[in-house]
Structure formats: structure tokens, C-alpha cells
Amino acid sequence: MKFLVSIFLIALLSFALGLYMPWWSLALAAFVVAALIHQRAGKSFLTGFLALFLLWGILAFIIDQQNQQVLSKKVAQLLSLGEGSIVIILITGLVGGLVAGFAAMSGSYLRTVTR
Amino acid sequence: MRWIPFLVSSLITILLVYALNRPWGKAPAFGKFLSPQHGFWQNAEPADGAFDIEIESPKLKGKTEVYLDDRLVPHIFAENDEDAFFVQGYLHAKFRLWQMDFQTRAAAGRLSEILGPGEKDVLIMFDRNMRRLGMVYAAEIAAEEAKKNPVTNSIIEAYTAGVNHYIDNLKESQLPLEYKLLNYHPEPWSFLKTALFLKYMSFDLAGHEDDFEMTNAKSIFSQADINLLYPIVQDSLDPIIPKGTIFNAAGLQVKIPPQADSLYFNNTDTVSITNLVKPDADNGSNNWAVAGSKTQSGKPILCNDPHLSLNLPSLWFEMQVHTPTYNVYGASFPGAPCVIIGFNDSCAWGFTNGMRDVRDYYQIEFQDESRNAYRFNNEWRNTTWRVDTVKTKGRPDMIDSVAYTLFGPVMFDKSFTENGRTSGNHQYAVRWKGHDPSNEQLMFYGMNKAKNYNDYLEAIQHLHTPGQNCVFASKSGDIAIWTQGEFPGKWYRQGDFVMPGTDSTFMWQGMIPPEETPYQHLNASNNFGRGFVSSANQLPADTTYPYYLGGNYPPYRGLIINRMLRNMSGITPEDMQRLQTENYNVFAEMARPLLLKNIDESALNADEKKYLDIYKNWNLRNDPAEKGITVFANWFDSLEAMVWRDELQQATAPVKWPDEGTLLEQLLRDSLFKFIDDIKTPDTERLSPVVTEAFKRSVPALKEIEAGGKLEWAKFKGTGVRHLLRIPQLSRLNIAAGGGVHIINATKDFHGPSWRMIVHLTDETEAYGIYPGGQSGNPGSKFYDMFVDNWVAGKYYRLWVMKKEEANDQRIIGRMIFTKG
């Protein structure tokens, strides 16, 4: 339960912060949520990772559908990430997920420190 | 110890964020760039997205409504003229902000600021070249002129306010893609930036010269040979203003300097310098207008297609502007107010480039190393200094000081030798017409509002530089062309070579009086004359015009346009579409008898015969799938190399290569043309063996081209519409376009008809147009390159002059409201 709630809260808070703050505000969101809802470090990492992998991946996927792949294909070729848009959507999710994962793990460790 | 995992983990997070928040080499900052809420995904526009917005600004006076149609062309309905310019500025910025910023940076020599030094510092060289030519200096003068005039002042102020309204309200996530790729931000628009943009067009159209290459040629060739190699007039010339037109004696008396022979014509110094940054010599255009006497409807038709670099985002942006005083439609320049080429409810107009040489060099003698004084009329004059800071991404700032003389800026001296290509012992000041005060904005505004021939005449008086052949047609039945511009009156060959700059005798002596401009005006009062006016960058007049017309004038498009127009009657807009996209090669038609007469077929092997057959069976058209043109082009190149190379190789410094037409017409005139001889052999070579050998030498290249599957003309030519940053993924490369140099459809590799327009001046205007691009500058929009395929296919869009009652038309996909607030 904690696991799913954390994923949901990190994604929600990241999205909200992202409307007003730079992209890296997702790290703050993951850190804070992981510190408040404590899980083991590894699990926290997974929580953060999945939250942002899903948030960024799904957002990118929706935008890409509406855009009919006009831009994603060009950017994918520009960054040598293949011809189609799937790879660049997955990489988008991966980048967001990695940052959020480490931030969430840090949040989890903070809890360990202050306990 | 419990702190350690926390610290390690936090550190990894921070390093990760840091690494993803900064660019690495050419790669963008990945975190920022990939974030769906901030990065490039935000530029991926929904394909069926709406464009409805409401804008309020205290700078507006009333209400303006904008309707965007299904090609994303805005139809602006303003309650007053000034608001219309605010809205134009806003729309240009909304759809084309990055290109406006980029092109004005290029004009000001500021590319290395955002792109870095480039390979072998090529961008720094580009920047310094633009700065040392005095582009900013010229734009400052132009801006001052525009400010002095209350009309242009208010137009450009309103336009600037509109651009800045967009920039000021632009969210980081909405920055155009290129800013995100290059990691920088737009700066506020300004009066000066609009002046810089227009000055860039002057550079592109009136900045070409070959003075150094010609000076080097003069060092090895006699005056007689110079006239053979670089003639001003070709035999085939069919000038813009027809032969037989009577010109009055020159009102401006131009005196040849007493020392012209010793100091100029017979001076054999070389300069060993070539300009790195040269506008394309084929920057030209076609325009013509046919009178009602030649059309099916009895109403005039006007056509124009300016030939410029084919870029994405396009140079052009289509729009309609409706105000209480006028209703204009056409192509505008993002970066400047008004419609540039277009039509209104009364008339239509267009331009081709005048091609005259208005950029000359003077050799300066400085008093000493300080460059603070130079010799002029036997005294030392003080220079003034313009100190420029060249900023380069990833490098410390560089100070570039340019000395200004009364000729103009000293472009080349010891501080600017282009990486050691010149010794630095000589200094050259540039005299460029683009530095002189003028207010071309007033012409565009005047044309937007013009109701008749006299309004057109009034408007074009404000065109000084770049000189243009201004075509005009009105619903009242007038057609006209004026070879307009302010040009120096020159003595024969003045300024074709570098001139002495130590006294006043070699300076320009005055400008040709405007009333002596060659023109043609046809209407009922002269029975519509030959029924058409036309220009395609050829000479404005023949040698009976009493001024020297030095410059660079390709004759062949004009020749074929005039021939075809003469033979046409009952003309319809569809006929004009076919003419504008015509691929017939008149140059090849002239060359064919010469080549076939002189080739010795008995000397050819089977392979060679195969290619000759392809050539012989060719229909003289540069259509995309033709192969004969590829054979011809390679053969003629090879012939040029055989004829010219031996003589030109005598030069120790770069020289100008003679025009293709020069070789053809000299050979047509004289089969014993002296340059046929290879001066490196004891024999005297004759034409026939040279033509045959030239063909044989082109065959290995042709075999290679064929093996690569590129014998078809379009594949050999490889036309593309390139993104301004030359990023292939954002460009449209290898498109199957026919045409080429000397062809009415003047599509080269990356250069060609940048806006094709046809206006039939019927009571309800019937107009067609297309450009190889799209209205949106955003590569993430379906409108980005929407027109390219139809442009390649030679198709046109019917231009919709919208009426306000048509606001509910199903073509409307967006509505924008601008109000005072």
C-alpha cells in the first residue's frame, strides 16, 4: 500500500511542481515523499524510479500521440536514438526515473539518520 | 555512520541533476531537454490543436481580430493601421521568433556568441567579416533615418512592441526548440533589429562583388583579354527595358581620373585576398506582368518568384492585413513590418534583384602602425574607430577595432587577414551603398497602400539599396517595371578592380539622377506596347543607356521568359503557373549545335558513345528525371576547365572564373577564340579536338555518377531546403526538384524560387502562391514544412483574400483577439 501511495504522491507532486519550477523539482518531490512515507532504501529507489518513469513516459506518450510523432522522430534521429519514437519515450522515462529514484533513496536514508 | 548512505545517495542525486542540467558538447542538457513539462516535448504541438487566444496590451489603440486559416495564414482585421503592425510583430514572433533572432544575430556578426567559434574558427571569421563590413554601422544609420520619419517611426515602434509583447509573456517551456537545443534565451526585439534584418537583405542582394578576384585577373591579363573573359554585355542580351528605347544624354557627367591608366588599369599588383563570406551570386529572381491585351480575361496578370536560399524556417511568412485604409495580402519578412511582395484591392507588385555593383574597395595608405591617420589628397586625415567586442561561446571576449575612413570601414588590414591569407601589408576600405542613409520601409508601406500607378511611383522613390526591378500591375490596366534604386554613376570599369584610395579622384562622383532610371510603363495610352514587362536580373538596358552598368547579370532566364511571353496570347493564370515552373534550358539549346558540330564521334569508344546518345536524345529540359542534362552539365564543366585552366593557373592569387555564358558566346562568335589554345603545349589547339577531349574527360565522372544511381538530374543536383542551423533532421533534403541555373524554375541545390506568386487583377482578385516551407517555424508543428511537397510538384495554393463576413468559414482553425488593456 505504502509503495503504491508513494508512487502516486511522488508523481502528483512532481507534476504540480513542474508547472512552476524547473525540471529538477521532481527530485525535491521524490525526496520529500520518501522521507515522509518511509520504506527501505531499495524500495524507495524503486518507488521514485517508477513514479517518474511512468509520469514522464506517459506524458511524453500522450504528447507524442497528439503530435502524431512529428517532432519525436526528428529529435530521436538528431540524438541518434533510432528512427521511431518508442526509444526516446523510454529514455525520457528513464532519465526522470533515475533522478527521482536516487532522490527518493536519499529521502529514505534521511529518515534512517533522524530516527 | 548512519550518515554515510544518506550523504552518498544525496551526492549521487545532486551530481546526476547537475550533469543532466548542463549541455555536453553539442548534446543538449538532457534533463531539461527531455522533461515533458519543460523540454522539447513542449514543442510537439497537438496536430489538431487550437490557436485561439486573447491578448491585451496598453500599447494597442483598438480591437484587432486575427483569423488563422487551414494553412496557418493569418488574416488580420485591425481597427487602425498602427495596431495592425503590433499584431504583425506579435504573429511573426509567435510563429518565427527564433529565426528572427538568429538572422539578425547573423547580420550583426554575433553567431559565435551562441554557436561557438566553429570549425577552424569559421564562425568567428563570419562574424568579423559582417562587423568589419559595417553591418551594424549601416543598420544604425538606417534606423536613424526610419526614426526621423513619423510614419516609419510609428510603424516600427508598433511592430517592435508586438514582438516584445510575445517575448515578455513567453514561458521557458514555450521557448522555440532551437533555443533549447543551443541553450540560450531570446533578447528583447528592437528598432535596430528590424533595421539589421533589412540590412541583411541589402547584404544578400547588393553585397556581391568580385573586386579582389578581378584585380588578381588584371595582374595577368591585358585589358583586351579582360574584356574577352569578363564582358559586360553578352551577344544574346535581351535587356529588361527593350532595345530601341531612347535614353536621354547623361545628366551626371562622370570624369575618368587622369591617372586611371597608370594607377588603375595597368596596375598589376595582386591582392591575394578573397572574401570568405559572399552572398550567392545567383541571388536573383523572375518577375513579369502581362497586359490585358495578352490575357484571356482582358485583365493584367503579375508574376514574381524571388530566388534566394531555401531555408527552414522559411524567409517568408504569408499574411493578409486589413485596416480601414487598405487590404493587403502577400509574403512578409519575419523581422520587418509590412507585406514585401504581394497585392491589395487595387494592384500587385514584385521585385527582382538589380545586380549592380555598389560595393567597391579602396587601397588605403596609413601614416604609421597606429592606423590613426591615412593619406588623402596629400595630407593626413584622421581615422575614426569603431571598437567591437566579439563574444564567443566558450572563449574570452575579443576586441576588434575597425578604422573608418571617408570611404568607409577598413575591412582588411593587419588585424584582419583571414587566418594569414593576406600579408597584412595592404589595407582596403570598403565603399558600400548599404552604408548610405535611406528608408526602404517607407517603400513597403507605400506599396501596401498603393491604389494606382502614381502611388507605386511615389513609393519606389524610397528604394535606394538594394536596387530592385519593381514590377507593377493594376486593376485599372497599367503594367510597369522600373529598374529602381540609387546607383553611383561610374566611368567604364570603375570599381571592377580595387581602386587607389590616396586621393579623391577615384571616388564615386555622384548618384545617377532618379529621373534617368530605365523603365517601361504600358497602358491603353500606348496600346499596351509589346503587352508585357519582365525582368530576370539581366542588364536593365543595352549600351545606349549613358551610364556604365557594371555588375553581375545572368542573361538566359530573361531571354527565355521574353521569348515565351512574346509567343503567348489569351494568357490564363494556369499558363503563368506553367511558365513560372518551366524547366526548358535555353542555354543548352544555344550550346547544342556548337557541341554537336565539334565533337568527333569517330574518336569515341562504346562507353563514351552511350553517354553521347543520352545527350543527343535529350529534350533540352531540366526535368527531374532527365539524364541528358547531367551529361551536358558535366561536359560543359569539363570544357570550361580545358579552355580556362591553363591561363588562369598563371595567377598566384585567386581569380574570378569567367561565366559559363562567356565561354559559350565567345565560341559561338569565334571558333578560333584565342583561349582555346593550351598555352602549356607548343601546339595551337583547335576547337573540335578540345570539345571532343572535354567530353571524353567527363565520361569517367559520369560513369561514377551513374554507378551511384545519380544520373537523373534531380538526384545529381540534390536539392534540399535546409534548416538555418544546417541540422539534417530538421531539413528536407534530396527532394526531387527539376530546374537549375539559367532555367526559369531556378532551383539549384539549396537555392531557388523562394516564393512563387501569380496575381490576376480581375475585379475580385484571383491570386496564387506557394513557398518551400510552412507558416510555422516550429519543427514540432505539422505546419513546419507543409508546402514543400506541393512546391516541388509545381503546385500552387489559391490565396484567400478573406472578408470579415467569412469569419465562420470552415477553413478557419483559430481566432485571436487583440484589445487595448
Interface residues (C-beta under 8 A of the other chain):
Chain A: F15 G18 L19 P22 W23 W24 A27 F31 A41 W56 L59 A60 I63 D64 Q66 N67 Q68 V70 L71 S72 K74 V75 Q77 L78 L79 I88 I91 T92 V95 G96 L98 V99 F102 A103 M105 S106 Y109 L110 T112 V113
Chain B: R2 W3 P5 F6 S9 S10 I12 T13 L16 V17 L20 N21 A27 F30 G31 K32 L34 S35 P36 Q37 H38 G39 F40 W41 Q42 N43 A44 E45 P46 A47 D48 G49 L177 I727 Q729 L730 P779 G780 S781 K782 Y784
